[in-house]
Amino acid sequence: MRIDPYHLISTPIPILPHLEPKAFAGVSGEDPEGKRHQGKGFSVWLTIYSPLGQFLERKQIDELSFGARKFYNLSELTQSFKFKEPYLSVIHRVPLDLKIENGMVEIPVNYDTDFDMFRTVVQFADQKGGAGSVIYETPPHFNENPSKKGAHLSFSNQMMIGKEANTYLLLINYSVNSAYSTSAARSLFIFGADGSEKALTHNVILPFGIDVINLSELVDQNPENYEELEQYSYVACSRDASLIPLILNVNVRGGGVSLEHTHPPNSNLNMPMHHLSSVRKEAIEYFLAKAEALHA
């Protein structure tokens, strides 16, 4: 069986040249559970897309022996492109015992292709020493089948704004299918701490693109108006594609960064899968209908 080896273990990571924090990736050469793939090493690859989601380059940047851990400055590794707008990078690990030929590998019979939980440490760090990180990986078969559309629903109350702090919501439109061509229309609600609606925006995220939402631009373009930190929440939804959300909090003056990757809302509900799917779909349609009515 021939497969694309670059998505056995992969993590899409946004790079934000218009902001101070730089992007880093940390990877390891071992199973987090310490049970599978004993003794296996990996080649480490980096893929780069343009701000418009165009594939630009894929190159091997390192080899990782079993048990080793490495950290890479992705902003530095991609700075030769001199982009000023946000763009997407992807870090991959490919087992060294698989020989890549024309971008594919032949999988031997009984070869274990289960690399679930081989996550990447994704970190953003500023020049003042502040750093925030989170671990995640590309979910299996993520946006893989063009005939079967994904959908997105995420929400969080981890959005803050003030004289010295701001929040950026990053939505990534990514796929393990290199031929992916689906643009994702999304709607985004911002709510105050009291539940009142503060803003509603719409955007279309290109395939292999990033949507960077600046909270201060949606709520109040002058953070000096805030005497102290104020908390907000968001709801984002799309019926076009599955998206990967990241929440980046930045201390503008004093330095300090936090990063969060919110889990799918349905993962917090203890109910049968068919009920989960139904509740999620109803929630997406509720918010999209509300957004369309307000936008009309």
Residue pairs with C-beta under 8 A, 6 or more apart in sequence:
1 106
1 107
2 104
2 105
2 106
2 107
3 104
3 105
3 107
3 113
4 103
4 104
4 176
4 178
5 94
5 95
5 98
5 100
5 104
5 105
6 45
6 47
6 58
6 90
6 92
6 94
6 103
7 92
7 138
7 176
8 92
8 93
8 94
8 95
8 113
8 115
9 42
9 92
9 93
9 94
9 115
9 118
9 137
10 90
10 91
10 92
10 93
10 137
10 138
10 176
11 25
11 90
11 91
11 119
11 120
11 122
11 136
11 137
11 138
12 88
12 89
12 90
12 138
12 172
12 174
12 244
13 23
13 25
13 74
13 88
13 89
13 90
13 91
13 120
13 122
14 23
14 86
14 87
14 88
14 89
14 170
14 172
14 210
14 212
14 246
15 23
15 74
15 75
15 78
15 83
15 86
15 87
15 88
15 89
16 23
16 86
16 124
16 168
16 170
16 212
16 248
17 75
17 83
17 84
17 85
17 86
17 87
18 84
18 85
18 86
19 168
19 250
20 126
20 127
20 250
21 124
21 125
21 126
21 130
21 248
21 250
21 257
22 73
22 74
22 75
22 76
22 124
22 125
22 126
23 73
23 74
23 75
23 89
23 122
23 123
23 124
24 71
24 72
24 73
24 74
24 75
24 121
24 122
24 123
24 124
24 125
24 133
25 71
25 72
25 74
25 91
25 120
25 121
25 122
25 123
26 69
26 70
26 71
26 72
26 120
26 121
26 122
26 123
26 133
27 42
27 44
27 64
27 69
27 70
27 72
27 91
27 93
27 120
27 121
28 64
28 67
28 68
28 69
28 70
28 118
29 40
29 41
29 42
29 64
29 65
29 66
29 67
29 68
29 69
29 93
30 37
30 66
30 67
31 37
31 38
31 117
31 118
32 117
32 118
32 119
33 117
36 112
36 114
36 115
37 95
37 112
37 115
38 66
39 66
40 66
40 95
40 96
40 97
41 63
41 64
41 65
41 66
41 68
41 95
41 96
42 63
42 64
42 93
42 94
42 95
42 96
43 60
43 62
43 63
43 64
43 93
43 94
43 96
44 60
44 61
44 62
44 63
44 64
44 70
44 72
44 91
44 92
44 93
45 58
45 59
45 60
45 61
45 91
45 92
45 93
45 94
46 58
46 59
46 61
46 72
46 74
46 77
46 78
46 89
46 90
46 91
46 92
47 55
47 57
47 58
47 89
47 90
47 92
48 56
48 57
48 58
48 78
48 81
48 87
48 88
48 89
49 55
49 56
49 87
49 88
49 89
49 90
49 208
49 209
50 56
50 81
50 83
50 87
51 83
51 85
51 86
51 87
51 209
52 206
52 209
53 88
53 173
53 206
53 207
53 208
53 209
54 208
55 178
55 208
56 81
61 72
61 77
62 70
62 72
63 96
64 70
64 93
71 121
72 91
74 89
74 91
78 87
78 89
81 87
86 170
86 210
86 212
87 210
88 172
88 174
88 208
88 209
88 210
90 174
91 120
93 115
93 118
94 100
94 105
98 105
98 107
99 105
99 106
107 113
116 140
117 137
118 137
119 135
119 136
119 137
120 135
120 136
120 137
121 133
121 134
121 135
122 133
122 134
122 135
122 136
122 246
122 259
122 261
123 131
123 132
123 133
123 259
124 131
124 132
124 133
124 248
124 257
124 259
125 131
125 132
125 257
126 250
126 255
126 256
126 257
127 255
128 254
128 255
128 256
129 255
130 251
130 255
130 256
130 257
131 257
132 248
132 249
132 257
132 258
132 259
133 259
134 246
134 259
134 260
134 261
135 261
136 244
136 261
138 174
138 176
138 244
139 242
141 176
142 150
142 174
142 175
142 176
142 242
143 150
143 173
143 174
143 175
143 176
143 177
143 180
143 182
143 241
143 242
144 175
144 176
144 177
145 177
146 177
146 179
146 180
146 181
146 182
149 182
149 239
149 240
149 241
150 240
150 241
150 242
151 237
151 238
151 239
151 240
151 241
151 242
151 280
151 281
151 284
152 171
152 184
152 186
152 236
152 237
152 238
152 241
152 242
152 243
152 245
152 284
153 235
153 236
153 237
153 264
153 265
153 280
153 283
153 284
153 287
154 234
154 235
154 236
154 237
154 243
154 245
154 262
154 264
154 265
155 233
155 234
155 235
155 236
155 262
155 265
156 233
156 234
156 245
156 247
156 260
156 262
157 231
157 232
157 233
158 167
158 247
158 249
158 260
158 262
159 167
159 169
159 190
159 215
159 231
159 232
159 233
159 234
159 247
159 249
160 166
160 167
160 215
160 229
160 230
160 231
160 232
160 249
161 167
161 215
161 216
161 219
161 220
161 223
161 226
161 229
161 230
161 232
162 223
162 226
162 228
162 229
162 230
163 223
163 224
163 226
163 227
163 253
164 251
164 252
164 253
164 254
165 229
165 249
165 250
165 251
165 252
166 214
166 215
166 216
166 223
166 249
166 250
166 252
167 215
167 232
167 247
167 248
167 249
167 250
168 212
168 213
168 214
168 215
168 247
168 248
168 249
168 250
169 188
169 211
169 212
169 213
169 215
169 234
169 236
169 245
169 246
169 247
169 248
170 210
170 211
170 212
170 213
170 245
170 246
170 247
170 248
171 186
171 205
171 210
171 211
171 213
171 236
171 243
171 244
171 245
172 209
172 210
172 243
172 244
172 245
172 246
173 182
173 183
173 184
173 205
173 206
173 207
173 208
173 209
173 210
173 211
173 241
173 243
174 180
174 208
174 244
175 182
175 207
175 208
180 207
180 208
181 207
182 207
182 240
182 241
183 204
183 205
183 206
183 207
183 240
184 204
184 205
184 238
184 240
184 241
184 243
185 202
185 203
185 204
185 205
185 238
185 239
185 240
186 202
186 203
186 204
186 205
186 211
186 236
186 237
186 238
186 240
186 243
187 200
187 201
187 202
187 236
187 237
187 238
187 287
187 288
187 291
187 292
188 199
188 200
188 201
188 202
188 203
188 213
188 234
188 235
188 236
189 197
189 199
189 200
189 234
189 235
189 236
189 287
189 290
189 291
190 197
190 198
190 199
190 200
190 201
190 215
190 218
190 219
190 232
190 233
190 234
191 197
191 198
191 232
191 233
191 234
191 235
192 198
192 230
192 232
193 230
193 231
193 232
193 233
198 218
198 219
198 232
199 218
199 219
200 291
200 294
200 295
201 213
201 218
202 291
202 295
203 211
205 211
205 241
205 243
215 232
216 223
219 232
220 226
223 252
235 287
236 243
236 245
237 283
237 284
237 287
237 288
237 291
238 284
239 284
239 285
239 288
244 261
245 261
245 262
246 259
246 260
246 261
247 259
247 260
247 261
247 262
248 257
248 258
248 259
249 257
249 258
249 259
249 260
250 256
250 257
251 257
264 280
265 280
265 283
266 276
266 277
266 279
266 280
269 276
269 279
271 279
